Amino acid sequence: MPHILVAGKLHPAGLERLKQAQGFTHTLVDDVSVESYLPHMAEAEAVVLRTQPMTASTIAAAPKLAIVSRHGVGYDAVDVAALSARGIPLSIVGDVNSRAVAEHTLMLMLAVARRAASHDRASREGQWNIRNRFETVELDGKTLLLVGFGRIGRRVAELAKAFGMAVMAYDPFVKPDLLAKHGVRPAADLVKALGEADVVSLHMPGSTAGAVIFEEELAAMKPGAILINAARGGLVDEALLDRALREGRLFGAGLDVLASEPPDAGNPLLTNDRVVISPHTAGLTAECAARMAVASVQNVIDHFAGRLDPALVVNAAAIGYRKA
């Protein structure tokens, strides 16, 4: 009877699926931290993992481990090589959050462009005349550059066009004919494209090389441009971004992810009036949380039943993972 460790708070829909499953036992640890789930790893044959890290030493503490199922699509904090070395699959939930993240991306664009956070604060503090500064901008007629054109990027393109934006995309792994199919102009050179865009939105995996938006890229961006990151923390050099915003070279930034989460109290972006920050919630709508919870539990069930789709296994090629 496989024992499942649920590491991190799970939506009730996922817990209900877990209770319905026959032939499994489980341990629930609501706290999202390594310290809270580590003591239970010795007995775990499967782990449903939220956002906390899973290092090689943590994996080594689980001699019975047969699968790790991420509650989401990102896996930057998981030591995939350590799992692969033991032939342990790492699964993700597939396309359950693209619409939620895309909506959140547009929300950040609008919040930055219309200075929503600072205007809300000013209104509550009696500074009604802030309206006469004429400091907000429109999305209509602006050019959006999507860095990455996967499922989320494609949905953002649809929503952005509904707001009257012209959309281009930089993604070396996507053929130009697919971009054309979605009415999106291909950008062959990232730095050049950054100089044309009014809004830049990141939709790519984490990079082992570090930041993708670094000094050269920030310098190339159009004066007064907006930068949005609802993809992965670490894609943007935060110190350089903060400086560019404070110097007035960029209009603003909307960030759902940061290099360190939760951020250090001294992170200068927290006191930057040109930044709108959300606590990594782009994919955590009630509907999406339910879908992710059910899918992450289902992946564990399907693995032990020999029917887990290899397309949902990150390291399928490395471990030769196939359906039974």
SVG drawing of the C-alpha trace seen along z (x, -y; Angstrom):
<svg xmlns="http://www.w3.org/2000/svg" viewBox="-14 -68 39 70">
<polyline fill="none" stroke="black" stroke-width="0.4" points="0.0,0.0 1.9,-3.1 2.3,-5.9 1.9,-9.5 3.4,-12.5 1.6,-15.8 4.1,-18.5 2.2,-21.8 -1.4,-22.9 -3.6,-21.3 -6.9,-22.4 -9.8,-20.4 -10.5,-19.0 -7.1,-17.3 -7.6,-15.9 -11.0,-14.5 -9.3,-12.8 -6.7,-11.4 -9.4,-10.0 -11.2,-8.4 -8.1,-6.6 -8.0,-2.9 -4.9,-1.3 -3.1,-4.4 -2.2,-5.9 -1.1,-9.5 0.4,-12.1 -0.6,-15.8 1.8,-18.6 0.1,-21.9 3.2,-24.1 5.1,-24.9 8.7,-24.5 11.5,-21.9 11.7,-21.6 8.1,-20.6 8.1,-17.8 11.7,-16.4 10.9,-14.3 8.3,-12.4 10.5,-11.6 11.8,-8.3 8.3,-6.7 7.3,-8.4 6.9,-6.4 5.5,-9.4 5.6,-13.1 3.1,-15.7 5.3,-18.9 4.2,-22.5 6.8,-25.2 9.4,-24.3 12.9,-23.0 13.7,-19.3 17.5,-18.9 19.7,-15.9 20.1,-15.5 16.3,-15.6 15.9,-12.9 18.6,-10.8 16.5,-10.8 13.7,-9.0 14.9,-5.4 11.4,-4.3 10.7,-7.2 9.2,-6.2 7.8,-9.4 7.7,-13.2 4.6,-15.0 4.9,-18.8 1.8,-20.8 2.5,-23.0 4.6,-23.2 7.8,-24.7 10.6,-22.6 13.5,-24.9 13.8,-24.1 13.9,-20.3 17.2,-18.5 16.1,-16.6 19.5,-15.0 19.4,-13.4 16.0,-12.0 17.1,-10.7 20.2,-9.0 17.8,-6.8 15.3,-6.4 12.6,-8.4 10.2,-10.3 9.3,-14.0 5.9,-14.8 4.2,-18.1 0.5,-18.9 0.5,-19.9 -1.8,-22.6 -4.0,-23.5 -2.8,-27.0 -2.1,-28.8 -5.4,-30.8 -5.0,-31.8 -1.4,-32.9 -2.3,-34.7 -5.1,-36.7 -2.7,-37.6 -0.1,-38.8 -2.7,-41.2 -3.7,-42.3 -0.1,-43.2 0.2,-45.1 -2.9,-47.1 -2.0,-47.7 1.4,-49.1 0.1,-51.1 -2.7,-52.7 -0.5,-53.0 -3.3,-51.1 -1.4,-50.4 -0.1,-53.9 -3.4,-55.5 -5.3,-53.2 -3.0,-54.2 -3.2,-57.9 -7.0,-57.8 -7.3,-56.2 -4.9,-58.8 -6.9,-61.7 -4.6,-62.6 -7.4,-62.9 -5.6,-65.4 -3.2,-62.7 -5.6,-62.3 -4.4,-65.5 -0.9,-64.3 -1.9,-62.4 0.8,-59.9 -0.9,-56.7 -0.7,-55.2 -2.9,-53.0 -2.2,-49.5 -4.2,-50.2 -1.9,-50.7 1.2,-49.6 3.6,-46.9 4.0,-43.8 7.0,-41.6 6.5,-38.1 9.8,-36.4 8.7,-32.8 5.6,-31.6 4.4,-28.5 0.8,-27.9 0.8,-30.9 2.5,-33.2 -0.1,-32.2 -3.0,-33.0 -1.4,-36.3 -1.2,-37.2 -4.9,-36.6 -5.8,-38.7 -3.4,-41.5 -4.8,-41.7 -8.2,-42.1 -6.8,-45.2 -5.6,-46.6 -2.0,-45.7 0.4,-44.6 2.2,-41.5 5.6,-40.1 7.4,-37.1 10.9,-36.0 11.2,-32.2 14.0,-30.3 12.2,-27.0 9.0,-28.1 8.7,-28.2 7.6,-31.5 4.6,-29.9 3.1,-29.1 3.6,-32.7 1.9,-33.8 -1.0,-31.5 -1.6,-33.4 -1.2,-36.8 2.1,-37.4 5.2,-38.9 8.4,-36.9 11.4,-38.6 14.7,-37.0 16.9,-39.1 16.0,-39.7 18.0,-42.8 16.7,-44.5 13.1,-43.5 13.4,-44.9 14.1,-48.3 10.8,-48.1 8.5,-47.0 6.4,-49.2 5.7,-46.2 7.9,-43.1 6.4,-40.0 8.5,-37.0 7.1,-33.5 10.0,-31.1 11.5,-28.5 14.2,-29.4 17.7,-29.7 20.7,-27.9 22.8,-30.7 21.1,-33.2 19.2,-36.4 17.9,-36.7 17.1,-40.4 20.4,-41.8 22.4,-45.0 22.5,-44.8 18.8,-43.9 17.6,-46.6 19.7,-49.2 18.2,-48.1 14.6,-48.5 12.6,-51.4 12.5,-54.4 9.3,-54.3 8.7,-50.6 7.0,-48.2 8.5,-44.8 6.3,-42.0 7.5,-38.7 5.0,-36.1 7.2,-33.2 10.2,-32.4 12.2,-34.3 15.7,-35.0 15.0,-35.8 15.5,-39.5 18.5,-41.0 16.5,-42.7 19.1,-45.2 19.6,-46.5 15.8,-46.6 15.3,-48.6 18.0,-51.1 16.5,-51.5 13.1,-52.2 14.4,-54.7 16.4,-56.5 13.2,-56.8 14.5,-54.7 11.5,-52.4 7.9,-53.2 7.3,-50.3 7.4,-46.6 4.9,-44.0 6.4,-41.0 4.6,-37.8 7.9,-36.1 11.2,-37.1 14.6,-35.5 14.1,-34.9 10.6,-34.1 9.4,-35.4 11.7,-38.4 14.3,-39.7 13.0,-42.7 15.8,-44.8 14.9,-44.0 14.8,-47.6 11.9,-46.5 9.6,-46.4 9.9,-50.2 9.9,-51.0 6.7,-52.9 7.1,-51.9 6.7,-48.2 3.6,-46.1 4.3,-42.8 2.1,-39.8 3.1,-36.9 3.6,-34.2 -0.2,-33.9 -0.6,-34.0 -1.7,-30.4 -3.5,-30.2 -7.0,-31.1 -9.6,-29.0 -10.3,-27.2 -6.7,-26.6 -5.7,-25.5 -8.4,-22.8 -7.2,-21.7 -3.5,-21.6 -4.3,-19.7 -6.4,-17.1 -3.8,-16.7 -0.8,-16.4 -2.6,-13.7 -3.8,-11.9 -0.2,-11.8 0.8,-9.7 -2.2,-7.4 -1.5,-7.0 2.2,-6.2 1.4,-3.3 -1.3,-2.1 1.3,-2.2 -0.7,-4.7 1.0,-8.1 1.6,-10.0 5.3,-10.2 4.7,-13.7 4.0,-14.8 7.4,-13.4 10.1,-16.0 13.0,-13.4 11.2,-10.8 14.1,-10.5 16.8,-10.4 15.1,-7.5 13.5,-5.7 10.0,-6.3 7.2,-4.7 3.7,-3.6 3.4,-0.1"/>
</svg>
